[in-house]
Amino acid sequence: MHRYAKSKDTKAKLAPKQKISYEKKADPAITEYSVKSLNWLRKAEFLMSAPKLSLCVEDTGYEIAFAGRSNAGKSSAINSLTNQKQLARASKKPGRTQMINFFSLGNPDQRLVDLPGYGYAAVPEDMKRIWQKELENYLIHRQSLQGLVLLMDIRHPLQHFDTMMLEWAHSRKLFVHILLTKADKLNRGPANQVLLDVKQTLKKMKLSFSIQLFSSLNKQGLEELASVMAGRLNYTLDKTLDFDLDAIPEATEDDLNDELMDQDETSEFNTENIDDHLDQEPKI
């Protein structure tokens, strides 16, 4: 070998290394459902507001309620999910949602609900107590309520009222999907650490609720949230039935014998009973 020639092993070492991606590929079926769910949720329309349970929409169908502290970003999350800036009124002043607000999804029996925020709100203490009472009435007595989307500011998760809400939902056997909102306020590493910490706390509390990062500002987590919402609100994709001729089994000898018997019975029909059989499909 020439002294300047390179061996195969040396060439292999000097060759540019290909970058290996370990990122898990998304399931096409899940992606399709997520996208279509998001489009479906964008059909949301304001239905009505109610100051108390007795004045709410008729208690039928399916509802998912958005709950959380007054500064957790409930209205912004609903607006992002539905792609409508003013569907739920967002304000820089926490505590503006003072009623139970209902939104239909192209069908009055499938609804989103924006609940009054708890915790901090720039309102008198008497008003806070009234809100809390009506919130309790709704959560305890509403039969169409399927579960909650519980929003927590990622910088201040699992506050006192949040924990109370989780324990109450568990006792009533409702599902809860937790949104750690304003995820854009933290870098990726710290945000994922908070997510992990909250998951571990839920495990210690023996609560098997789902949880994700979310940001209304940069639309992070929208498709994941849409999939959860659609699944719980009984949304299904429109499917066309594909008829496969090859899947039809061949006729057996018993089938042929049955057909001959049918033909014998048909031959006994007379003009008086022929009209009774006009609507029947012919045998093949």
C-alpha positions, 0 to 999 in steps of 0.5 A, spaced: 500 500 500 502 506 498 504 510 504 499 516 503 494 511 501 488 511 506 485 505 509 478 503 509 477 504 517 481 511 516 476 513 511 470 511 515 473 515 521 474 521 517 467 521 513 462 526 515 457 523 521 450 523 519 446 526 525 441 521 528 434 523 530 431 520 536 425 524 535 419 519 536 414 520 529 407 522 530 402 517 529 398 520 522 392 517 525 393 521 531 395 527 527 389 527 523 384 527 529 388 533 532 387 537 526 380 536 525 379 536 532 382 543 532 378 545 526 371 543 530 373 547 536 373 553 532 366 552 530 365 555 537 359 560 538 357 564 545 351 561 547 349 564 554 351 567 561 348 565 567 349 568 574 347 561 578 346 554 576 338 555 576 339 559 570 344 555 566 343 552 559 339 545 560 343 540 563 343 535 557 349 533 553 356 534 554 360 539 557 367 541 559 369 546 564 375 551 564 377 552 571 383 556 575 385 562 578 383 568 576 390 570 573 391 563 570 389 565 563 382 561 562 379 566 557 386 567 553 386 559 552 379 559 550 380 564 545 386 560 542 383 554 542 377 556 538 381 561 534 377 567 536 380 573 539 374 575 543 370 569 544 371 569 551 373 576 554 380 576 556 382 582 560 389 584 564 385 585 570 384 578 573 377 577 575 373 579 570 369 573 568 363 573 573 358 568 570 358 561 568 359 562 560 357 557 555 359 556 548 356 551 543 360 547 538 356 547 532 351 543 536 348 545 543 349 539 546 357 539 546 359 545 550 365 549 553 364 552 559 368 558 562 367 558 570 368 564 574 376 564 576 377 563 584 383 566 588 385 573 586 380 577 584 379 585 585 372 584 587 369 585 594 369 579 599 362 578 599 362 577 591 368 572 592 363 568 597 357 568 592 362 566 586 364 560 590 358 558 592 355 558 585 361 555 583 360 549 588 353 548 586 355 548 578 361 543 580 356 538 584 350 538 581 351 539 573 350 532 570 352 534 563 359 536 566 364 531 563 370 534 566 375 540 567 381 543 564 384 546 570 389 551 568 395 553 573 400 559 571 407 554 570 410 559 575 405 558 581 402 551 580 398 547 585 396 553 589 391 551 595 384 552 591 388 548 585 389 542 590 382 542 593 379 542 585 383 536 584 381 532 590 374 534 589 374 532 582 377 525 584 372 524 589 366 525 584 370 521 579 371 526 573 377 527 569 381 533 569 386 535 564 391 540 567 394 546 563 401 549 565 399 556 562 404 561 560 409 556 558 413 561 554 415 565 560 420 559 562 425 556 558 424 549 555 429 546 561 425 549 567 418 548 564 419 541 563 422 540 570 416 544 572 412 539 568 415 533 571 415 536 578 407 536 578 407 529 575 410 527 581 406 531 586 400 528 582 403 521 583 404 522 590 397 524 591 394 518 587 391 522 582 392 520 575 390 526 571 393 528 564 397 534 564 401 538 559 405 545 557 401 550 554 402 557 551 396 562 548 402 566 546 406 562 542 400 556 541 404 551 544 400 545 546 394 547 542 393 540 538 394 536 544 389 540 548 384 539 542 385 532 542 383 531 549 377 536 549 374 532 542 375 525 545 371 527 552 366 531 548 364 525 544 367 528 537 368 523 532 371 524 525 366 523 519 368 516 516 366 514 509 365 506 509 369 502 504 366 496 501 371 491 500 368 486 495 374 481 496 372 481 503 365 477 502 366 470 503 364 465 498 357 461 498 357 454 501 353 448 499 348 450 505 347 457 502 345 454 496 340 449 499 337 455 502 337 459 496 333 453 492 328 453 498 327 460 498 326 459 490 321 454 492 317 458 496 317 464 492 314 460 486 308 458 491 306 466 491 299 468 488 297 474 485 293 476 492 300 476 496 305 478 491 304 486 493 306 484 500 313 482 497 314 487 492 319 491 497 323 485 498 330 485 495 331 479 490 335 474 492 342 473 488 
